[in-house]
C-alpha cells in the first residue's frame, strides 16, 4: 500500500514524465487485421519476449493468433494450428514453459486436448487424446512451479492439479457459479499473494452475459470467495452496439504495471463477436474494472524497451568490462566470452521506483551466471537477479561500495532448463522489492531507497539476452497516469493530486485489503477523467462520516456544484449527487471538503437524463411508444396489460431514459387467484433473459434494480442484482379480488412503498448500497396479473430547466453570477446566446440551465 507522501511524489513524477495526455487511439469494440469480417470470441492474451499474443475462437478449422507490442498496432493473422483433431477449437489458451508453448482447447466444446509448439505462432500439434473436462480450459502456474487446470462445468467453475504438463488430476468445485446457471470462461492469476478468479455467466448468446470475480488467500484450488458486493464487475445489456460482455483474460500491459481485461461482445444480431479491452484499476487488493467503455480511451502507456530488432548495438547501451557483445539475427543480444564478468547497461531510463522485465537464457553448454542488473548506480553499487546455470537456481545479490551486501538463492522447478528463454521481473516500490522468474514470485526483500538503471550481466559464462523493459510504474501506480472513464466506477484512491488534508485508511476485504481516503476540512482530491459525452451525470458517492459534510465539485477549476450536503453515516453508505453537467473529453474533476471529516471509498458515476419527463400508459390505445424493453408475453386485454406468459419484464423509457434517478412510479394492479409474484420494477438497468433460448423464466432475476410486490397477506421490497434479495417485508392483508393502487417513491437511497393509502408508506427503507439510476416497469414470475394506469413522474420537472444537484442554501465561498458553456468557458448572458445547456453559477452554487 502506498502512503500519501509517496502517492504525491509519484503523481509529481508522472506529471514530469507525461507532460501531455496520451493520444486517444483505442476504442471498443475492435476488429483485427486479416479476419475483419469474422466472429472472434473468447480472447486470450499471452506475453512472450515482450510481444503479446492473442488467441481466439474463430469458428473454423484453423486456430488464429495475432501479436502486438502496444495493444494498438497488430500483426496480420497467423494460422497457428491446422491440426484436424482440434478443428473448430473453442477458447484456445496458451502458456509458455521451459522452451515449449502449451495450448489447451475444446474442439466444438467436447472435452479438451493439449497441444505443443516451439513457437507462439505454431504450428501447434496435439499431444494428448481427449482428456474431457467439458469446455473453456485455462492453465495457471503458481509460484512453486506447480500447474493447475480450470474449466467450465454445469456445476460451475472447477479446477484440478496437473501432475505433468500433459495430464489432469481430480476435479475440485471452486464454488463459483453465476445465478445457479451456466458459468464459463475461467481466468486465474495471482497478485500480491492473492488468487483471483474471473469468470463469465449466462449463455454466450444472451445480452446478460457478464463477468464476476472471486478472491482466495488459501490457494489455487480452495477458498475462493465471490465478491458479491461488487459483482458483476462487467455488464451491459443496453448499449445498442456493446452488449453481452464476457469471456476473457486478465494480463499486464506494455507499461509492465497496468492490468487489462480483454473480452468479447456481441454484434450484428448475435452473429458476430468482437474484441474489447478494459483497464483494471486497483484499490489495494480490490479489483476495479474501469468499464465497459465504447468511446476512445487513452492509449496504453509504454515502458522504455529494447527488442534488439536491428544489426548494431547502438548508443543506448553502455558496454563495460569487455566481453564479446553483438546482436544476432536482429533478434537478441549475445555475450559469448565465457570468462570473467561483463556488463551491458541499458541507458534509456533510470528510476527510484520502477518495474523492470528482462529476457535471457544461458548459451549452450554454459555453466556460469547470466543475469539482470537492476538499481544500478555504478559498478560498485547495484543488484543482480540471475540464473546460475551450474546449480539451476535463481540468485539475488546486492552490492554496496563493491562489497556483497546481500545474497540468497532460490530453488527452481526440477525440469528448469537454463538454456531456454526465461523472464525475470523486478518490482521496486520504496524499500520493498519483489523478484519473479517466469511469473513465479521468489523473493520479497527490504532494500535501501535508492533506485537506478537496468542492464545485463554475465559471469564466467556466455548468454543471450532479449527484450528488456523499464517502467516508472509499480503496484498499480500507472492507473493515475491515465484518464479514468466516465461513466464508470472511480476508486477514490486514484487521485492524481491530493493535498495534506488527505490520508489513507486501510479496510478489510473478504481476502486482502482496500483503501478509503480520509479527508479533513480543506481536503482536495483531483482525478483525471475521460467523459463520454456532454450532459448530466449522477455521482453515487460511497463514504462514511460522523457528522454532516459539505463538499464542492469543480471541473478544470470551474464550479460544478457547491455546498453539497451529505448526511452523517457511521457505516459506509451511498448518497447521489444528481445531474452534474459535464462536457465530453479529458478533464480534471476535483472534490473539495468544505467542512467535516469524511472517508471516501469510490464514486459510481452514471449518465443522467437530459430531458426527464413524465411517462405514462393506460393501455387504452395499445402500447405507448415509450416502452423501451420487453421480454416474455404481454398482452393488452380490456384496456389492461396482462402478463400472459407468466414470466417477463417490461421497462418504460428509451436508451436516453435509462438513467433516471429520483422519481415516483405508480399503477393499478389487478390480481388473479393464482400466484401473486409480480409487481413494480424501479431503478432497473441491465435487464436480460437467461439461457441459450433467451428464456424469460430462466432470466426472471436477471436485472439490477428493485421490485415492490404485494400478496394477500404481506408486502415485500426486493432487490435484484442478477439474483434476489428481500430487503424488507411487512404483514398486510388485501383483498385479491379487487384492484389496488401501488406507488413507489425513490429519492437517493430512500425508498417508500405504498398500496391504496397514498399518504402513509407501507414500507420505508434506506439502502446503504443503492442502485442510483434506472427505468421503471413491471415484472412477473410465474404469475398472470394485470396492470393499468402506469405513470412515472421525475422528482423535479420544469419546462425550461433541468434538475440541479442537491445543495445547501448558501455557499461556503460566495461568488458573483457567471454562466459557463459545457467546455467550462465563461460566456456572456446576452439574448444572442445560442440555445443549449449551460452551467449557471450564483453565490458559489452551480446549476444546469437550458437556455
N, C-alpha and C positions, 0 to 999 in steps of 0.2 A: 504494500500500500504506500502511495506517495504522500508525504506530509505537505502542508500548504506552501511552505517556503520552497520546497523542491518543485512543486507544481508551478509556482510563479516563475521560478528560474527557468524551468523547462519551457513555459509559454514564451518567455523572452527569447530563449534560444531559437525556438521555432519561428518566431517573428523575424529574427535576423536571417535565418536560413531561407525563409519563404516570404520575401517582401511582397509578392503579389499572389492572388488566388490562382489555384490550378486551372488549366484550361478545361472547360466543360467538354467531355469527349466520350461519355458513356451514358447510354440511355436504354432502359429496359422497355420491351424485350428486344433481343438482338438476333441477327442471322449471321451465319459463319460462311466463309468462302468455300466454294465447291459444292455445297449442298443447300443453296439459298432457299429452295422451294420445298425442302424436305422437313418432316417432323423429327425433331431431335429432343428426346426426352431423357430423364434420369441422368443429368450431367454429373460426371465425376472428375475431380481435378487431382493431379499428382505432380509433384515437383521433382525434377531430376537435373542436377548440374546447372541450376539457375533458370531452366526452362519449365514452364507449366504445360502439362499435357492434359487435354480434355478428351474424355471418352463418353459416348452417348449411346442410347438405344435408338437406332436409326430405322429399324423395321424391315431390313432386307437381309440378304445372305452374308453381307460383309459387316465387319466391325470397323468403325472410323475413329480417327482421332485428329486433333489439331494441336499446335503448340504456339506459345506466345511468351514474350519476356515481360510484358507490361499489362496484360489483360485487355488491351485495346487493339493492338495490331496482331493479326492472326495469320498463321500459315494457311495454305490450301489444305484440304482434307487429305489425310493419309489413310489408305486402306491397310489397317494393321493386322487383320486376320481374315483369311478366306477358308478357314477350316470348316468343312461341311458338317462336322459333328456339332458345331456351335452356331449353325445358321439361325438367323433371326434371334440374335443374342439380346437378352433383356439385361439392362443395368450392368454393363461390364465395368469392373473396377480393377485397378492395377496398383500393386505396391512393388517397390524395389528392395532387394535384399541380397547383398553379397554377390553382386555380379549378374543376377538374374531378375527379370521382371515377371511377377506372378499375377495372372489375371484370373478372376472368378466371374462367371456369368451363368445365367439360367436360360438356355435356349427355349423360347416360347413360354417361359415361366415354368418349365417342367424339370425341376431339380438342377443341381449345379455341377459344372465341370471346372477343373483348374487347368490353366494353360501357362506356358512359359515362353519367354523370348529373351534374346540377348540385347534387344533394343526396345525402347519405349514405343517405337513406331512399328514394331513387329519385324517379321511375321510371328504371330503367336500360334502355337501348336498345342493341342490338348494333350495333357499328360495323365489324366485320370479318366475313368469311366464316370458315369453319372453317380454323383455322391448324394443325390437327393437334397433335402433341406429346402424344399419349396422354392422360394423366389427372393430376389433382391439381396444377394450376398454381399458382405462387406468385411474387410480384413483390418486388423489392428495389431501393432507390435508394441508391447509395453516396455518400460524402462529396463527390465531384466532380460529382454530379448525374447520373451515368450509370446507366441502368436495366438490370436483369437479370431473367431469367425462369427458373424452375426447375420441373421436372415429374418424374413417376414414369415408369419405363420397365422393361421386363423385364431390362435390364442394370443397373438400379439408378437412383440419382438423377442426373439430367442438368440442365445449365444452359446458358444462352446469353445473349449481349448482346441488348438491344433497341435497334436503331438509331433507332427512333421509339417514341413511346408506344403505337403500334398495330401493331408488327411485331416479328418474331423473327429473330435471326441464326442461325448454325450451332451445333449442339449440342456440348457437351463432357461427357464422362463424368467425374463428380466422384469416383469411386472409393468411393462409399458405398452398400453393399448389405448387407442383413442376412441372414446364413446362406445366402448364394447363392440366395435366394428372393425373391419379390415384395417390393419395397420402395417405399413411397409417402409422401405427406404431408410434403413438404419445407417447412422454415421456416428462413429465413436472416435473421440480424440481426448487428449489429456492436457490439462493446463494447470500449472501451479499445484500439482499433486492431486487434482480432482479429475474424475472421469465424467465426460459429457456425452450424452446420447441424444442425438437429434433424430426424429422420426416423423413420418407422414401418415395422416389418417384420412378416412373416407375413400371412396373409389376415385381412381385417377381421372375418370371422365366426368366427375361432378364438380360443380363450382365450389363446393365446400371442401375440396382438397386443401389441406392445411398442415402446418408444422407445429409440433410440440417439442419440448426437450425435458430431460431429466438429468440429475447430478448424483454421483456416488463418490463418497470418500472411503469406500470399503475396498473396491477392486473392480476389475473389468467385467465380472460376471455376477456381481452382487451389490445390493444396497442402493439401486437406482431409485431416486425419488422424483416423480414428475413434478415440475414446478407449476402447480395448479394456479397459483396466484398470477402468473404471467401467461400461461398457455391459453390459446395458441399464440405463438410468437410471430407467425407469419400467416395471414389470411386475407383474402379479398374475394368476395363473391359478386361485387357490384360494379367495379370499373369495367366498362364495356369491352376493352381490349386487353385486360390484365387480370384474368380470373384463374381460379383453380391452381394455386401455387403450392409446389411441393417437390419432394424427392430430389435431394441434392447433397452437396458436400461442403463441409467447413474446412477452410485451408488458410494458411498465412500468405499474404500477398507480397508484391515485389518491394515493399518498404521493410520487409522482414518482421513487421510488428502487427499490422492490421489483419484481423481475421475477416474473411469474406465467407459468404454462403452463396453457392451457385445452385440454381433450381430451374424448373421449367414451369411455364404457364400454358394454358390452352388458347388456341386461336382458331379462326375460321370454323366456327360451329363444331368444335371438338375434333376437327380433322387434323390438327397440326399443333405440335408443341415447340416452344421457342426457349432460348437460353436467357437467363437473367442472373444478375449479381446484386447482392446487397452487402453493405458493410455490417459487421458485428462490432458494436462498441461494448466496453466492459465497465461496469460499476463494481469494482472489486472483483468478486467471483461471479457476479450476476451477469448473465449473457443478455445483451440488449440488441435485438435485431432492429436496425435502423430503417426498415422498410415496411411495407413494399413501396417501391418507387417506380414511376413510369415517366419521369421527366429528367432532364440532363443532370448528371451528378459529377462532382469533382473527379477528375482523372485520378487513377491510383498514384499514390506517392511512390517514388523510386529511390532505392538506395544507390550509393556510389558503387559501381560494379566494374568488373573486367571479365570478359568471356574468352579472351585470347584469340579472337577470331581475326587474326592478322599474321603477318610474317615477322615483323620486328617487335622487340620488346617495348621500345619507346621510352619517353622520358617520365612516364608516370610511375616507373619502378626505379628504386634505388638498390643496386646490387652491391652487397658487401661481402667481405671475407673470401673473395674469389669464387671458385666453383665454375661449372660449365652450364650456364643458363641459356636456353633457347626455346622458341615457340615451335612446336611440332604440328604440322598439318593444319595450321590455323585453328587449333583445337585446344591445346593445353601447353602449359609452361613446364619444361623439363630441366631438372638439375641432375647431371649424370656423373659428377665426381663422387666417388664412393668413400673418400676420406675427409676428415676434418668437419668443421661446421661452416655452413654457408647460408646466407640470408638474402631475401628479396623483400624490400619494404614497399608497400602499396602507398603512394604518396597522395592519392586522390582526396583523402579525408582523414580527420582525427577528431575524436570527441571524448568528453569526460564520461558521459553515459551513452550507451550505444547497444545495438545488436549487430553481430558480425556473423557471417557464414563463409565457410571455406569448403573446397572440394579437393580431395587429394588421394593418392594411392602410392604405395611403395613400388619401386621399379622391380621387375622380375629378378628374383634371387637376392634382393637386398635384405640385410638383417639389421639395418640401422634405424635411425629415428627420422620420421617425416612429420612435420607439424605446422600448426597455425600460430603465428605470432599475434598477440593482442595486447592492448595497453602498452604499446611500445613507445617509450620516450627517448631512449638512446640505447647504445649497445650494452650499457651496464644495468639498465632498468627496464624490464619487460617481463611478460608472461608468455607461456607456451602451453598449448594443448596439442598433444602429439600421439601418434601411433608408434608403438615400439614393435617393429616387425619381428624381432627375435622372440620377445616374450608374448606377443599378441595381446598387449594390454594398452589401455588408454591412460596417458600420463598427463598430469597438470603440474607445471613448475613455475615458480615466480622467482625473479632475480632482483635484488636491490643492491645498488652500488657494486655490482659484479659478483655478489655472493648469493648463493641459493637461500632464499627466504622461506620457501615452501615447496614441498614436493610430495605428490601422492599418486599412486597408480590404482586403476580400476579394472576389474575383470570384464571381459567381453564374451559374447556367446562362443560356445565351443567350436562352431564352424566358421568363425570370423576369419576372413581371408584378407590380409593387408594389401594384397596386390590388386584388389578390386577397388573401384571408386567408392569413397566414403565421404560423408558430410560431417563437418564439425560446426557447432553453433555456440556462440558465446553471448550471454545477456548480462550487461553490467548496468546496475541502477544504484547509484550512491555507493555504499560499501558492500552491497550484495552482488555476488557474481554466480551465475549458473552456467554449467557446461554440459553440452549434449554431443553425442556422436550417433549418427544415423537416426536421429529423432529420439534417442534414449537419453534421458537426463541421468548423468552420472555424478554430478557434483554440485553442491551449493556452498559457496565459501564467503567469508567475510574478508574484504580486501581494503587496502587504502583507497582514498577517494579519487586519486588521480587516474585519468584515462590515457588515451594516446592513439597511435596508429595501428595498422594491421599489416600482416605480411605472411611470408612462408619461410620455413627453415628446414634444412637437412643436417643431420649429424651422423657421420660415418655410414652413410648410405645414400643411394640415389632415389629419386622420387619424381612423380608427376603431379602437377598442380593445375586445377581447373578453376571454374567460376569462383570468384571472391566477391563479397558484398559487405559494405559497412554503412550502417544507418544510424541517425541520431535518435531514433525512436526505440522505446523499450517499455515493456509492461503495459501496452495499450496506449502509450502517450501519443501515437500518431493520430488517434481519433480527434484530438483537439487541434490538429493542424489542417483539418478539412472541415467543410461546412456540413452541419447536420441537417438532414432533410426535414422539411415541414410541409404537410402534416407528418407526424410520426411521434415516437416516444423518445424524449430527450432526457438523458440522465443528468441530474444536477451537477455531477462531478466533472462534466465535460466542458466546463467554462474555460475560455481562452484567457480571461483576465479575472482576477478576484483581489479585492483589497484586504487590508489587515483585519477587517472585522469578520472575515470568513475563515472557518476552520472545518476540519473533517471529524465526523463521528462514525465509528465502526459499529455495524449491526450484524446480527447473525442471519444467515440463510439456513435452509434445511441442511445444507452442506456448504461450508465456506462462509464468506462474509461479503457485505456490501457497505457502501458509504452513504451517509447523509451529510449535507453541507449545513453547518451550524452558522447562522447569520445573525449577528448582533445589530443594534441600531446603527445605521450608516453603512451597512454592508452593501457591496455592489458586486454582481457577477455578470459577465458578458459572454455571450455564446455566438459563434459564427454559424449562421443558418442559411439554408438554401430553400427559399419559399417557392412552392409550386406555381402559384398563380395569385393575381390580385384578388383581394376580397377579405371578408371577415373570417376570423378563426376563433375557435373556442379552446381555452387552455385549461385543462384539468390539472391543477397544481396539487401534488401529493406532498403533505407536510405534517409536522407536529409542532404545536405551540402551546404554552401555558398561559397565554394572555391574548387579547385581541391584537391583531397585527395589521399594519398598514404598509402597503407596497406601492412602488411605481414601476411602470414598464416604459422603456424607451427603445426606439429603433433608430440606429445610426445617430444617437444622441438627441433625437426628437421625441417628444412625449407621445405615447400611445394611450396610456391610462394612468391617472394619478390618484393617490389616496385610495387604492383598492383595499377594502376592508375584509379581513379573514377572521372568522371566529376562532376562539381558542379551541384546541383539540389535544388532549393529553395523549391520546393514541393516534397513530398515523391515519389520516383521512384525506379526502379529496374535496376541494372546492373548485368551481368552474368560474374562470374569468371569461365573460361572454363577449362575443362579437368584437374582437380586437381586429381592426382593419390593418392589413399588412400588404405591401406590394410584392410582386414576383421578383425573384432574383436573389443575389447574395447580399446579406445584410448582417448587422451586428445587433442582437437582441440583448438588452440589459435589464436585469432585475435588481431593483434597489429596495432596501428595507428602510422605511421612514421611521417607524418606532416598533418596539417589541423585539423579542428574540424568537427566531423560527428555525426549525430544522427542515430543510427541503430535500426530498428524495428524487423527484423526477417531474417532468411536465408531459402530459398526454395531450398533444395538440391535434385537433381535428378541424377540418374545414367547417365554416359556418354556412348559413343560408343567406344569400344576398337579398332575397325578396320573401321573407316569411309572411305567409298569408293564410287566411282561414281556408280549410279544405273540408268538403262535406259531400255526402251522398245519401239520398233517401231511397234509392233503388226503384224509383217510380218510372224512370225513363231509361232503364238499362244501366250499365256500369258507367260511372264517371270516368272521363279520360285521365283523371289524376291518379287512378290506381297504378302503382309502378311495379308491383311484384305480386305474382300469384302462383301458387303451387297447389296441387290437388284439384278436386272437382268442386266448384262453387256454382250455384245456380240462383237466379232470381225467380222466386215463386211468390205470386200475390204481392209484389212490391216489397219483398223482403229477401235478404241474402241468406241462402241456406248452405251449410257445409255438407253437401250431398255426398261427397266422397268420404266423409267421416274424418279424414286426415288432411291437413293442409294449413297454409298460411297465406294471408293477403296483407299487403302494406300499401298505404297511400302516400303518394309523392313520387316524383321522378328523380333522376340522378342528382339534380341540383337541390333537392329537398331532403337528401339522406340525413344530413347532419343538423336537423332542427334540434334545439336543446331544451328550452323550458316551454311547456305548453300544457293545455288541458285537452283531454280526449274523452269523448262520451258517446254512448249509443244505447239503443234499446236492445235487450236480449230476450229471446223467446225460447224457452226450454221445451224439449220433448220429455217423455217419461223415461228415456234411456240415460246413458252416460252424460254427465254434465261437465266433462273435462274440456271446456272451451271458454274463451274469454278475450279480453282486450290485451293486445300487444302494444308496448310503447317503448320508446328509445331503443328501437330494434335496428341492428345492422347485420350484414353478412349472413342473411338467411339462405338456407340451402336445403336441397333434398339429400337423400342418402342412398348409398349402394350403386351398383352398376346400372340399375334401371331407373335412376332418378326417382326413387320411391319417396313419396311424402310421408309414409308411415315410418320408414327407417330413419328419415331425417326430421322426425317430429320435434326433436330438441335441438336441431342444428340451426342456431342463431345466437346472436349476442344481444340480450335485451331483457325486458321484464314482461310479466303477464299477470293480469288480475283475473282470478277465477272465483266463481261462487256456485256452490251446490245447494242442496236442500237445507243443510244444517250448518254449513261453515263457509267461510271465505278465506282465500289464500292469495298472498302476494308472492310470486315466484320469480326466480332469476334464471335465465338461460345463458350459459357460456359453452355451447355445444354439449350441454348436459342440463340437468335440472337440480335446482336448489330451492327449497321452500324458505323464504325469508321470514314470513310471519303468517300465522293462521289464527282466526278467531271463530268462536262459535256464534252462529247467527242463522236463524230459521227464515226461510222464504217459501212462498207457495209457487211451486214449479209450474202450476197450471196457468199462471198469469204472467204477462210481460213485466219486465223490470228494467229500470234505467240505471246504467253503470257509468261511473265517471272516475277518471284519474287526473290528478294534478301533480305535475312533476316540476320541481324547481331546485336546481343544484343537486345535492344528494338527498333531498327530501321528497318523499312520495306520500300522497294522500289518496286513499281509495274510498269511493262512496258507492252505495247502492240504494236507490229510491230516495233516501234522505240526502239531498244535495247540500245541506248545510253542515252536517256533522259527519266527519270521516269515520268510516268503519275500521280502517287500518291507517295508522301513521307509522312511517318507517324512515329512518335515515341510514343510507347505505354508506359505510366507510370507504368502499371501493366501487363507486358507481360507474356505470356506463354513462357518459356525459352527453351523447347525442344519439339520434336515431329516429326512424319513422314510427308511425302508429298504424295499427290494423287489427286483424283477427287471427286467432289460432284455434284449431280444433284437433283433438286427439281422441280417436275412436268415438266421436260424438257427432250426432246430427242435431244442429242447433240453427236458429235463425237470428239475424242481426238486422237492425234498421236504424235510420236517423243517426248516421255516423258523422261526427264533427270533430275536427282538430283545430284548436284555436291557439296560436302562438301567444306567449305570455305578454308580449309587448307588440302592439301594432300601431302604425301611424302611416298615413298616406304618403308622406314626403320625407320620412326619416327611417333609420334603421336602428334597432336596439343598441344601446350603449353598454359598455361594461358596467357592472355594479360597483359603484364607488361611494365613498362617503361624501357628505355635503360640501366640504371645503377641502382645499388642497393644502398640503404642508408647505408648498413652495409656490405662492401666488405668482401668476404670470399674466401678461396682457393678452388680449384676444388675438389669435392668429389662425390662419387657415393654411393647411398643407395639402399638396396633392399626394397620391399614393407612392410617389418616389421620395417623399419626405421634403420636398421643396416648398418654400414659403410662396404663397400666391396671393394676389390682391383680390379682395371680395367685391369685385366690380360686377355690374349687371351683365357684362360680356363674358363672364367666366363660363367655360363650356360645361354642359350638363354632365354630371357624373358623381362618383364617390369622392369625398374629401374628408380630411381629419380636421375637426374644429376644436381648438384649444382656448379655454377661457378660465382664468383664475387657476391655472395649473391642471384643471380637469380636461380630459380629452374625450371627444365623442366622434362617431361617424355621422356624416350627414349626406343626404342625396340632394345635390344642388340641381 
